Amino acid sequence: MIERPETPGDDLPIDEELIGDSIDAVLAMALSTSTREDIDGKTMVLIGHLNLLLAEEMGADDDPVVKELYLQAYKHLDLKGRPNQETPAFSAYSYMRQTAFLTRRVLDIYEKRGGTGVS
């Protein structure tokens, strides 16, 4: 088995409040008042939060609901499906919101398991 090397911050707890605040900020954004730069920046922050949560053990092997959510999240995060510079602003905005909703669902599971990822 190949193990991931330990990186600085591996032992730090996940900041659930920060992630929740990021999600709330994104969901409060309106397309008509958001720049593409804001959309892309917030999307990258959410992707970071979602990847951090997905690295936690939350019982996907034993819980089909969690497993399905993980599969949805990994498919959503696939580089082939992410917006790029040629993607229209509306599509990038939609992707950002979908990322926020997925991150919220994964965060909810994480929190229900006591913030440890384990029930």
C-alpha positions as CSV (number, residue, x, y, z in Angstrom):
1,M,0.0,0.0,0.0
2,I,1.3,3.5,-0.9
3,E,0.9,6.0,1.8
4,R,0.6,9.7,1.3
5,P,3.5,11.6,2.8
6,E,2.6,13.8,5.7
7,T,2.4,17.5,5.0
8,P,2.4,20.4,7.3
9,G,-1.1,20.9,8.6
10,D,-2.2,17.3,8.4
11,D,-2.8,17.2,12.1
12,L,-4.9,20.5,12.1
13,P,-8.6,20.1,12.5
14,I,-10.9,21.1,9.6
15,D,-12.4,24.5,10.1
16,E,-16.0,23.7,9.7
17,E,-17.1,27.3,10.3
18,L,-14.8,28.7,7.6
19,I,-16.0,26.2,5.1
20,G,-19.7,27.0,6.0
21,D,-19.0,30.7,5.7
22,S,-17.4,30.2,2.2
23,I,-20.4,28.2,1.1
24,D,-22.8,30.9,2.4
25,A,-20.8,33.6,0.7
26,V,-20.9,31.8,-2.7
27,L,-24.6,31.1,-2.4
28,A,-25.3,34.7,-1.7
29,M,-23.6,35.8,-4.9
30,A,-25.6,37.0,-7.8
31,L,-24.5,36.4,-11.4
32,S,-25.4,40.0,-12.3
33,T,-23.1,41.5,-9.7
34,S,-20.2,39.0,-9.8
35,T,-17.1,39.3,-12.0
36,R,-15.6,36.3,-13.6
37,E,-12.5,36.8,-11.5
38,D,-14.7,36.5,-8.3
39,I,-16.5,33.4,-9.6
40,D,-13.2,31.7,-10.5
41,G,-11.6,32.6,-7.2
42,K,-14.5,31.5,-5.1
43,T,-14.7,28.3,-7.1
44,M,-11.1,27.5,-6.3
45,V,-11.6,28.1,-2.6
46,L,-14.6,25.7,-2.6
47,I,-12.6,23.1,-4.6
48,G,-10.0,23.3,-1.9
49,H,-12.5,22.8,0.9
50,L,-14.2,20.0,-0.9
51,N,-10.9,18.2,-1.5
52,L,-10.0,18.6,2.2
53,L,-13.3,17.1,3.3
54,L,-13.1,14.2,0.8
55,A,-9.7,13.2,2.2
56,E,-11.5,12.4,5.5
57,E,-12.7,8.9,6.2
58,M,-16.5,9.1,6.4
59,G,-17.5,5.5,5.9
60,A,-18.0,5.5,2.1
61,D,-17.1,1.8,2.1
62,D,-19.9,1.0,4.5
63,D,-22.5,3.6,3.6
64,P,-24.0,3.6,0.1
65,V,-25.3,7.2,0.5
66,V,-21.8,8.5,1.4
67,K,-20.3,6.4,-1.3
68,E,-22.7,7.9,-3.9
69,L,-21.9,11.4,-2.7
70,Y,-18.2,10.8,-3.0
71,L,-18.7,9.5,-6.5
72,Q,-20.7,12.6,-7.4
73,A,-18.1,14.9,-5.9
74,Y,-15.1,13.2,-7.7
75,K,-17.0,13.3,-11.0
76,H,-17.8,17.0,-10.5
77,L,-14.1,17.8,-9.6
78,D,-12.8,16.0,-12.7
79,L,-10.6,18.5,-14.6
80,K,-12.4,17.7,-17.9
81,G,-15.7,19.1,-16.5
82,R,-14.4,22.2,-14.9
83,P,-14.8,25.6,-16.4
84,N,-11.9,27.2,-18.3
85,Q,-11.2,30.6,-19.8
86,E,-13.5,29.9,-22.7
87,T,-16.4,28.8,-20.5
88,P,-19.2,31.4,-20.5
89,A,-19.7,33.3,-17.2
90,F,-23.1,31.7,-16.6
91,S,-21.7,28.2,-16.9
92,A,-18.8,29.0,-14.5
93,Y,-21.3,30.6,-12.1
94,S,-23.4,27.4,-12.3
95,Y,-20.4,25.2,-11.7
96,M,-19.4,27.3,-8.6
97,R,-22.9,26.9,-7.1
98,Q,-22.9,23.2,-7.8
99,T,-19.6,23.0,-6.0
100,A,-21.0,24.9,-3.1
101,F,-24.0,22.5,-2.8
102,L,-21.8,19.4,-3.0
103,T,-19.4,20.9,-0.4
104,R,-22.4,21.6,1.9
105,R,-23.6,18.0,1.6
106,V,-20.1,16.6,2.4
107,L,-19.6,19.1,5.2
108,D,-23.0,18.0,6.7
109,I,-21.9,14.4,6.7
110,Y,-18.6,15.4,8.3
111,E,-20.3,17.3,11.0
112,K,-22.8,14.6,11.7
113,R,-19.9,12.3,12.3
114,G,-18.7,14.6,15.0
115,G,-16.2,16.5,12.9
116,T,-13.9,13.5,12.8
117,G,-15.3,11.8,9.8
118,V,-16.0,8.7,11.8
119,S,-19.4,7.8,13.3
